[in-house]
Amino acid sequence: MGTKNYHKNLDGSYVFTDTRTILEAQEENLTRIREITTIKIFEAGYDEIWQRNAAMGVIPQQEAQVGINYIAACRNEYLRCKALILAATSNDEADSVTFIAPPVPEGL
């Protein structure tokens, strides 16, 4: 398995070495994007308990719909990132994909 390393030379210059295959870079970045998606959903207050309560009807319908829409927006952003990562033809291209979190709903 390859690695991506950042080295500082004695002369003060920096060098990146990347020995990953494109498949390794894609898998690493898919994992990174999955983790970011989960973190953003949880940070917005829609953790597993909230999701379970929304599914069981414990949370008012309007509030639940706002959360469902936010989670769907995060999922759509994940799918956009996934498509870009899988279409990448170089490690740098796969590494450059950035998750853009949707705005967190306010007022509920």
C-alpha positions in Angstrom: 0.0 0.0 0.0 1.3 3.4 -1.0 1.6 6.5 1.1 1.6 10.2 0.7 4.3 12.0 2.6 5.4 15.6 3.1 9.1 16.1 3.7 11.2 19.1 4.7 14.7 19.1 3.2 17.7 20.5 5.0 17.8 23.4 2.7 14.3 24.4 3.8 12.4 23.2 0.8 9.5 20.9 0.9 8.8 17.8 -1.1 5.7 15.6 -1.5 6.1 11.9 -2.3 3.1 9.9 -3.3 3.4 6.2 -3.9 -0.3 5.4 -3.9 -2.0 3.9 -6.9 -5.0 5.8 -8.3 -7.3 3.2 -6.8 -5.7 3.7 -3.3 -6.0 7.5 -3.7 -9.7 7.1 -4.7 -10.5 4.8 -1.8 -8.7 7.1 0.7 -10.6 10.1 -0.6 -14.0 8.3 -0.6 -13.4 7.4 3.0 -12.5 11.0 3.8 -15.6 12.4 2.1 -17.8 9.8 3.9 -16.4 10.8 7.2 -16.9 14.5 6.5 -20.5 13.9 5.4 -21.3 12.1 8.6 -19.6 14.8 10.8 -21.5 17.6 9.0 -24.8 15.8 9.6 -24.1 15.2 13.2 -22.7 18.8 13.8 -26.0 20.1 12.4 -27.8 18.2 15.2 -29.1 15.3 13.1 -27.4 12.4 14.9 -28.6 8.8 14.9 -31.0 9.4 17.8 -32.6 12.4 16.0 -32.9 10.4 12.8 -34.6 7.5 14.7 -37.0 9.9 16.4 -37.9 11.5 13.1 -38.5 8.1 11.5 -40.8 7.1 14.4 -42.8 10.4 14.3 -41.6 11.7 17.7 -40.3 14.9 16.1 -42.9 17.3 14.6 -43.3 16.9 10.9 -42.1 20.3 9.9 -38.9 20.0 11.9 -38.4 16.4 10.6 -38.8 17.6 7.0 -36.1 20.3 7.5 -33.7 17.7 8.8 -34.5 15.2 6.1 -33.9 17.9 3.5 -30.5 18.8 5.1 -29.4 15.1 5.2 -30.5 14.7 1.6 -28.5 17.8 0.6 -25.4 16.3 2.3 -26.0 13.0 0.6 -26.2 14.8 -2.8 -23.0 16.6 -2.1 -21.4 13.3 -1.1 -22.5 11.7 -4.4 -21.2 14.7 -6.4 -17.8 14.3 -4.7 -17.8 10.5 -5.2 -18.4 10.9 -8.9 -15.5 13.4 -9.2 -13.2 11.1 -7.2 -14.0 8.0 -9.2 -13.6 10.0 -12.4 -10.2 11.3 -11.3 -7.2 10.2 -13.5 -4.5 11.2 -11.1 -3.9 11.2 -7.3 -3.8 15.0 -7.2 -7.1 15.2 -9.0 -8.7 12.8 -6.5 -7.1 14.6 -3.5 -8.4 18.0 -4.7 -12.1 17.1 -4.4 -13.7 19.2 -1.6 -16.9 18.6 0.2 -19.0 21.8 0.3 -21.5 21.4 3.2 -25.0 22.8 2.6 -26.0 25.6 5.0 -27.3 24.4 8.3 -31.0 25.1 8.8 -31.8 27.8 11.4 -34.7 28.5 13.7 -35.7 25.0 14.7 
